[in-house]
Amino acid sequence: MNDNDVVLKIENVGKDYILGTVTGETLKDAIRRRRNLKKGVSSDDLVHNSVFTALDDVSLEIRRGECIGIIGSNGAGKSTLLKLISRITIPTRGRIFIDGKVSSMLEVGTGFHPELTGKENIYLNGSILGMRRQEIDAKLDSIIEFSECQEFIDTPVKRYSSGMYVKLAFSVAAHLDSDIMIMDEVLAVGDIKFQHKCLDKMKEIARTEGRTILYVSHNMETVHNLCDRCIVLNHGRLVFDGSVDDAVKMYNGVNVKTETTADFARYIRPGWLGRDDVRLSWAEFSDKNDNVFKDDKMNILFRYKNNADVHNAGIRIEFTSDSDHPFATQVFNNVIDGPDGSEGEFCVSVDLSKIQNGTYQTYYTVFVLDPYDDGVDLDCVRGLDVTIAREHVPGEIKWRASSWGSVKL
C-alpha cells in the first residue's frame, strides 16, 4: 500500500469539554473562551467550570478497505472520536484529514417521522444522510428487501416494533455510497439472524467495494467477526493499535494473568467507576499451582494501593458463567484501610460449597458503604478464572449445570 491508500489520518487530536452550568454567553464570549483555552490562559469564564479532556493526543492512519474496531470502557472517548471524524464537533487540538465521503450511523433512525410510512421514511432518512432522490429510487427495492419489512412498508412507522424500526433504519444507512462508514453499536439491533445479516453486509461492502468501516462496540464477538484491526482507548488515550485478538485480550485483562496470578497495574478499568480512592494491584491463589479446586475453599491474596484516605473498604467476589451477570457473590467487609499513598495486602477465603463443578469467571469489586448502607464501588477488575472439579461421589446425582444452573440449594 502507498500513501494514496490512506483515507483517514488523525494527528495528535485532542478534545476538551467545559464542565459546569450552562450560561447565556454570546458567540463572541464563546470564541474568546475558546481562544483562551488554546493559549492555556485562564479566563473569568472558567472560574466556576473545569475542563474535561475526552480525547488526548490520539494519532491514527487508516487505509482504504480496512475494518477497524474501536473498543474501550464507557467514557474512554470512543463516541467522541467518531463525532470528530464525522464533523459533528471539531477537535480542540490536532488535525484530521479525510479523503472521501463519510457516512455516520451514530444514532440509527435519526430523522424518522412516526406519522410517515416506512417507504416515506426511507426517502426522508436517505435525504438526511446525503442521498439524492435518484439514488434512493435506484436502491429502494434493495433497501426494503434487506430490511425484511416488505409487508409493512406502507404502514406508519409509529406502529412498528422497535426491532422493525431499527432494521429499516440500518438498511437505509447500509446502502449509502460512502468511502468511510462509521458505526456506533448499531449491530446490536434486531434478532441474532439479522445481526449476522448486517455483519455479512458490512464485510461484503468492505471487501468488494473497498469501503473503510469504523465500528465501536462492547460486543467482542461482533468485533472479532467484522474487524481485521482494532484500537483500544482508555481515558481518552490510544493505548493499543493492532490485531483484534491482542486488543480484546488487553481489554479483558487476559494478558496480565497467569492461571494463579493477576497483575492489575495495567488493567483497563470500567468506565462506570466514579471514584479511584483505591486500586487493586495484584491477586493470586497463594497456596496453589493451578486454578483447579477440588475442595470447598478458595484462598486469594490481594495487594492494593490507596489514592485517597480509605477506611473500612470491603471486597465482593462475584462469579459468572456464560454471561456477565453474577450468579453467586461473597462479600468481605473491612479489608482495606489506610491513608492516601499507602499500600497493603489481605487474604480472603471464598466458600465454594454451593457452586457445582464447572469453569467460571470472577470479578473483584472494592466498595465502601454510604450512610444508607448502600455500596459505592471504588474499583472493579475481572478476576482469575476458577475451575471447580470435585470428584463424583457414587450414588450422587450427576449435576447438569446447563439446565439446572450453577448453584445447588
C-alpha positions as CSV (number, residue, x, y, z in Angstrom):
1,M,0.0,0.0,0.0
2,N,1.1,3.6,-0.6
3,D,0.0,7.0,0.8
4,N,-2.8,7.1,-1.7
5,D,-4.5,4.2,0.2
6,V,-4.8,6.4,3.4
7,V,-8.4,7.6,3.7
8,L,-8.2,8.9,7.2
9,K,-5.3,10.5,9.0
10,I,-5.6,11.7,12.6
11,E,-2.7,13.7,14.0
12,N,-2.3,14.4,17.7
13,V,-6.1,15.0,18.2
14,G,-7.5,16.2,21.5
15,K,-10.9,17.2,22.6
16,D,-11.8,19.2,25.7
17,Y,-15.2,19.9,27.2
18,I,-16.0,22.5,29.8
19,L,-18.0,21.1,32.7
20,G,-20.3,23.4,34.7
21,T,-23.5,25.2,34.5
22,V,-24.9,26.4,31.1
23,T,-24.7,30.1,30.8
24,G,-26.2,32.7,28.4
25,E,-22.9,33.6,26.8
26,T,-22.8,35.1,23.3
27,L,-21.0,33.8,20.3
28,K,-18.3,36.4,20.9
29,D,-17.9,35.1,24.5
30,A,-17.6,31.5,23.3
31,I,-14.9,32.4,20.7
32,R,-12.9,34.4,23.3
33,R,-13.1,31.5,25.8
34,R,-12.0,29.0,23.2
35,R,-9.0,31.2,22.3
36,N,-8.1,31.4,25.9
37,L,-8.3,27.6,26.2
38,K,-6.0,27.1,23.2
39,K,-3.5,29.5,24.7
40,G,-3.6,27.9,28.1
41,V,-4.7,31.3,29.6
42,S,-7.2,31.3,32.4
43,S,-10.3,33.4,31.9
44,D,-13.2,34.6,34.0
45,D,-15.4,32.1,32.2
46,L,-13.5,29.2,33.7
47,V,-13.7,30.3,37.3
48,H,-16.7,28.1,38.1
49,N,-16.0,25.5,35.4
50,S,-13.5,22.7,34.9
51,V,-12.1,21.3,31.7
52,F,-12.7,17.6,30.9
53,T,-10.4,16.0,28.3
54,A,-12.4,13.4,26.4
55,L,-9.5,12.7,23.9
56,D,-5.8,13.4,24.4
57,D,-3.1,13.2,21.7
58,V,-4.7,10.5,19.5
59,S,-2.9,9.7,16.2
60,L,-4.0,7.1,13.6
61,E,-3.7,6.2,9.9
62,I,-6.5,4.2,8.4
63,R,-6.4,2.8,4.9
64,R,-9.0,2.0,2.2
65,G,-10.9,-1.2,2.8
66,E,-9.9,-1.7,6.4
67,C,-12.5,-2.7,9.0
68,I,-11.3,-1.1,12.3
69,G,-12.8,-2.0,15.7
70,I,-12.7,0.7,18.4
71,I,-13.2,-0.7,21.9
72,G,-12.8,0.6,25.5
73,S,-14.7,1.2,28.6
74,N,-17.6,3.6,28.9
75,G,-16.2,7.2,28.9
76,A,-13.0,6.1,27.1
77,G,-13.6,8.5,24.2
78,K,-14.9,6.2,21.5
79,S,-18.0,8.1,20.6
80,T,-16.1,11.4,20.8
81,L,-13.6,10.2,18.3
82,L,-16.4,9.1,15.9
83,K,-18.1,12.5,16.3
84,L,-14.8,14.3,15.4
85,I,-14.4,12.2,12.3
86,S,-18.0,12.8,11.3
87,R,-17.5,16.5,11.7
88,I,-20.3,16.7,14.3
89,T,-17.9,18.5,16.5
90,I,-14.4,19.8,16.0
91,P,-11.1,18.9,17.8
92,T,-9.7,21.2,20.4
93,R,-6.2,20.2,19.3
94,G,-4.7,18.4,16.3
95,R,-5.8,17.8,12.8
96,I,-8.0,15.2,10.9
97,F,-7.5,14.6,7.2
98,I,-10.3,12.7,5.3
99,D,-10.0,11.5,1.7
100,G,-13.6,10.7,0.6
101,K,-17.2,10.8,1.7
102,V,-18.1,9.9,5.3
103,S,-21.4,8.4,6.4
104,S,-22.3,8.1,10.1
105,M,-24.6,5.6,11.8
106,L,-24.2,7.0,15.3
107,E,-27.9,7.2,16.0
108,V,-29.7,4.7,13.8
109,G,-33.1,6.0,12.9
110,T,-32.4,9.7,13.5
111,G,-34.8,11.7,11.3
112,F,-37.6,9.1,11.1
113,H,-41.0,10.6,11.4
114,P,-43.5,8.4,13.3
115,E,-46.5,9.5,11.2
116,L,-44.8,8.7,7.8
117,T,-44.8,5.2,6.3
118,G,-41.8,3.1,6.1
119,K,-41.3,3.9,2.4
120,E,-41.7,7.7,3.0
121,N,-39.2,7.5,5.8
122,I,-36.7,5.8,3.5
123,Y,-36.8,8.9,1.3
124,L,-36.7,11.2,4.3
125,N,-33.9,9.4,6.1
126,G,-31.9,8.8,2.9
127,S,-32.0,12.6,2.2
128,I,-30.9,13.4,5.7
129,L,-27.9,11.0,5.3
130,G,-26.9,12.6,2.0
131,M,-28.6,10.5,-0.7
132,R,-30.2,12.1,-3.8
133,R,-33.7,11.1,-4.8
134,Q,-32.4,9.3,-7.9
135,E,-30.1,7.2,-5.7
136,I,-32.9,6.3,-3.3
137,D,-35.1,5.4,-6.3
138,A,-32.5,3.0,-7.7
139,K,-31.9,1.3,-4.3
140,L,-35.4,1.4,-2.9
141,D,-36.2,-2.3,-3.6
142,S,-32.9,-3.4,-2.2
143,I,-33.4,-1.4,0.9
144,I,-36.9,-2.8,1.5
145,E,-35.8,-6.3,0.9
146,F,-32.8,-6.1,3.2
147,S,-34.9,-4.6,6.0
148,E,-37.4,-7.5,5.9
149,C,-40.2,-5.0,6.3
150,Q,-41.9,-5.6,2.9
151,E,-45.3,-6.4,4.4
152,F,-45.4,-3.2,6.4
153,I,-43.6,-0.8,4.2
154,D,-46.7,1.3,3.6
155,T,-47.6,1.4,7.3
156,P,-46.7,4.4,9.5
157,V,-43.5,3.5,11.5
158,K,-45.2,4.5,14.8
159,R,-46.9,1.1,14.5
160,Y,-43.6,-0.7,14.0
161,S,-42.0,-2.8,16.7
162,S,-38.6,-1.5,18.0
163,G,-36.9,-4.2,16.1
164,M,-38.6,-3.4,12.8
165,Y,-37.9,0.3,13.2
166,V,-34.1,-0.3,13.7
167,K,-34.0,-2.8,10.8
168,L,-35.4,-0.3,8.4
169,A,-33.1,2.5,9.7
170,F,-30.0,0.3,9.4
171,S,-31.0,-0.9,5.9
172,V,-31.1,2.7,4.7
173,A,-27.8,3.6,6.3
174,A,-26.1,0.4,4.9
175,H,-27.0,1.4,1.3
176,L,-25.2,4.7,1.4
177,D,-22.5,5.4,-1.1
178,S,-19.6,6.4,1.1
179,D,-15.8,5.8,1.4
180,I,-15.9,5.6,5.2
181,M,-18.7,4.1,7.2
182,I,-18.9,5.0,10.9
183,M,-21.0,2.8,13.2
184,D,-21.5,3.1,16.9
185,E,-23.1,-0.1,18.4
186,V,-25.6,-0.2,15.5
187,L,-25.2,-4.0,15.0
188,A,-26.7,-4.6,18.5
189,V,-30.1,-4.5,16.8
190,G,-32.9,-6.9,15.8
191,D,-32.6,-10.6,16.3
192,I,-29.5,-12.7,16.1
193,K,-30.2,-13.7,12.5
194,F,-30.5,-10.0,11.4
195,Q,-27.3,-9.2,13.3
196,H,-25.4,-11.8,11.3
197,K,-27.0,-10.5,8.1
198,C,-25.7,-7.0,9.0
199,L,-22.2,-8.3,9.6
200,D,-22.2,-10.1,6.3
201,K,-23.3,-6.9,4.6
202,M,-20.5,-4.9,6.2
203,K,-17.9,-7.5,5.2
204,E,-19.2,-7.6,1.7
205,I,-19.0,-3.8,1.1
206,A,-15.6,-3.6,2.6
207,R,-14.3,-6.5,0.5
208,T,-16.0,-5.8,-2.8
209,E,-16.4,-2.0,-2.8
210,G,-13.2,-1.1,-0.8
211,R,-15.1,0.9,1.8
212,T,-13.5,1.6,5.2
213,I,-15.5,0.7,8.3
214,L,-15.0,2.1,11.8
215,Y,-17.0,0.1,14.3
216,V,-17.5,0.8,18.0
217,S,-18.9,-2.0,20.1
218,H,-18.8,-3.6,23.6
219,N,-19.7,-6.9,21.9
220,M,-16.3,-8.6,21.4
221,E,-17.9,-11.4,19.2
222,T,-19.0,-8.9,16.6
223,V,-15.7,-7.1,16.7
224,H,-14.0,-10.4,16.1
225,N,-16.3,-11.3,13.2
226,L,-16.2,-7.9,11.4
227,C,-12.9,-6.3,12.1
228,D,-9.3,-7.0,10.9
229,R,-7.7,-4.4,13.1
230,C,-8.6,-3.0,16.5
231,I,-7.7,0.0,18.6
232,V,-8.2,0.3,22.4
233,L,-9.0,3.7,24.0
234,N,-8.6,4.3,27.8
235,H,-9.4,7.6,29.5
236,G,-9.1,9.4,26.1
237,R,-5.8,8.0,25.1
238,L,-4.9,5.4,22.4
239,V,-3.3,2.5,24.4
240,F,-3.3,-0.2,21.6
241,D,-3.4,-0.4,17.8
242,G,-3.0,-3.9,16.3
243,S,-4.6,-7.3,15.9
244,V,-8.2,-7.9,17.1
245,D,-7.1,-10.9,19.3
246,D,-4.5,-8.8,21.1
247,A,-6.8,-5.9,21.5
248,V,-9.6,-8.0,23.1
249,K,-7.1,-9.7,25.4
250,M,-5.9,-6.3,26.6
251,Y,-9.5,-5.0,27.0
252,N,-10.4,-8.2,29.1
253,G,-7.2,-8.1,31.0
254,V,-6.2,-11.6,29.8
255,N,-2.6,-10.6,29.0
256,V,-2.0,-9.6,32.7
257,K,-2.8,-13.0,34.1
258,T,-1.5,-16.5,34.6
259,E,-3.6,-19.4,36.0
260,T,-2.8,-18.3,39.5
261,T,-1.8,-14.6,39.4
262,A,-3.2,-11.3,38.1
263,D,-1.2,-8.1,37.7
264,F,-3.8,-5.3,37.8
265,A,-1.4,-2.4,37.5
266,R,-2.1,-2.2,33.7
267,Y,-5.7,-3.3,33.7
268,I,-8.3,-1.1,32.0
269,R,-10.9,-0.2,34.5
270,P,-14.6,0.0,33.5
271,G,-15.8,3.5,32.7
272,W,-18.7,3.5,35.1
273,L,-16.4,3.7,38.2
274,G,-16.9,7.2,39.6
275,R,-14.0,7.1,42.1
276,D,-10.5,5.8,42.2
277,D,-9.8,6.0,46.0
278,V,-8.2,2.6,45.9
279,R,-6.8,0.3,43.2
280,L,-6.2,-3.4,43.4
281,S,-2.6,-4.1,42.1
282,W,-2.3,-7.9,42.4
283,A,-4.3,-11.1,43.1
284,E,-3.1,-14.7,43.4
285,F,-4.0,-18.1,44.6
286,S,-1.2,-18.1,47.1
287,D,-1.4,-21.8,48.1
288,K,-1.9,-23.4,44.6
289,N,0.0,-24.0,41.4
290,D,-3.2,-24.0,39.2
291,N,-6.8,-22.7,39.2
292,V,-8.5,-26.1,39.7
293,F,-10.3,-26.6,43.0
294,K,-11.3,-29.9,44.3
295,D,-12.4,-28.8,47.8
296,D,-14.8,-26.1,49.1
297,K,-12.3,-23.2,49.9
298,M,-10.6,-20.8,47.6
299,N,-7.9,-18.6,49.2
300,I,-7.0,-15.4,47.4
301,L,-4.2,-12.9,48.4
302,F,-4.8,-9.3,47.3
303,R,-2.5,-6.3,47.2
304,Y,-3.7,-2.7,46.8
305,K,-2.7,1.0,46.8
306,N,-4.7,3.8,48.2
307,N,-5.1,7.0,46.2
308,A,-7.0,8.7,49.0
309,D,-7.7,8.1,52.7
310,V,-9.7,4.9,52.7
311,H,-11.5,3.5,55.8
312,N,-13.3,0.1,56.2
313,A,-13.5,-0.7,52.4
314,G,-14.7,-4.2,51.6
315,I,-14.5,-6.5,48.6
316,R,-17.1,-8.6,46.6
317,I,-16.0,-11.8,44.9
318,E,-18.6,-12.3,42.1
319,F,-18.9,-15.5,40.0
320,T,-20.3,-15.5,36.4
321,S,-20.8,-18.3,33.9
322,D,-21.9,-17.7,30.3
323,S,-22.9,-14.0,30.8
324,D,-21.7,-11.0,32.7
325,H,-24.5,-11.4,35.3
326,P,-23.2,-12.9,38.6
327,F,-25.0,-16.0,39.9
328,A,-23.1,-16.1,43.2
329,T,-21.3,-13.4,45.3
330,Q,-19.4,-13.4,48.6
331,V,-18.8,-10.2,50.5
332,F,-15.9,-9.4,52.8
333,N,-16.1,-6.2,54.9
334,N,-13.4,-4.0,56.3
335,V,-10.4,-5.5,54.4
336,I,-8.8,-2.2,53.2
337,D,-7.9,0.7,55.5
338,G,-5.2,3.4,55.3
339,P,-4.1,6.9,54.4
340,D,-3.5,8.3,50.9
341,G,-0.5,6.7,49.2
342,S,-0.4,3.7,51.5
343,E,-0.1,0.1,50.2
344,G,-1.2,-3.1,51.8
345,E,-2.4,-6.7,51.3
346,F,-5.1,-9.0,52.7
347,C,-6.3,-12.6,52.2
348,V,-9.8,-13.9,51.9
349,S,-11.2,-17.4,51.9
350,V,-14.1,-17.9,49.5
351,D,-16.8,-20.6,50.1
352,L,-17.3,-22.8,47.0
353,S,-19.5,-25.4,48.7
354,K,-22.8,-24.4,47.0
355,I,-21.2,-24.0,43.5
356,Q,-21.3,-27.0,41.2
357,N,-18.4,-28.3,39.1
358,G,-17.6,-26.1,36.1
359,T,-15.4,-23.3,34.9
360,Y,-16.3,-19.7,35.9
361,Q,-15.2,-16.1,35.5
362,T,-14.8,-14.0,38.6
363,Y,-14.9,-10.2,39.2
364,Y,-13.4,-8.4,42.2
365,T,-15.1,-5.2,43.3
366,V,-13.8,-2.9,46.1
367,F,-16.5,-0.9,47.8
368,V,-17.4,1.3,50.8
369,L,-20.7,1.8,52.4
370,D,-22.5,5.1,52.2
371,P,-24.7,6.4,55.2
372,Y,-27.6,4.4,53.8
373,D,-25.6,1.1,53.9
374,D,-25.5,1.0,50.1
375,G,-22.3,0.0,48.4
376,V,-20.2,2.6,46.5
377,D,-17.8,0.9,44.1
378,L,-14.2,2.1,44.1
379,D,-12.5,-0.5,41.9
380,C,-13.6,-3.4,39.7
381,V,-11.5,-5.8,37.8
382,R,-12.0,-9.1,36.1
383,G,-10.5,-11.7,38.3
384,L,-8.9,-15.1,37.9
385,D,-10.8,-17.9,36.2
386,V,-11.9,-20.7,38.5
387,T,-12.4,-24.4,37.7
388,I,-14.3,-26.5,40.3
389,A,-13.7,-30.2,39.8
390,R,-14.7,-32.2,42.8
391,E,-14.6,-36.0,42.5
392,H,-18.0,-37.5,41.9
393,V,-19.4,-39.4,44.9
394,P,-21.1,-42.8,44.0
395,G,-24.8,-42.6,44.4
396,E,-24.9,-38.8,43.9
397,I,-26.9,-37.4,41.0
398,K,-24.7,-36.1,38.2
399,W,-25.3,-32.3,38.0
400,R,-26.4,-30.8,34.7
401,A,-25.3,-27.1,35.0
402,S,-26.6,-26.3,31.5
403,S,-30.2,-26.9,32.6
404,W,-30.1,-26.7,36.4
405,G,-27.8,-23.8,37.0
406,S,-24.5,-23.5,38.8
407,V,-25.8,-23.3,42.4
408,K,-27.2,-26.2,44.4
409,L,-29.6,-25.1,47.1
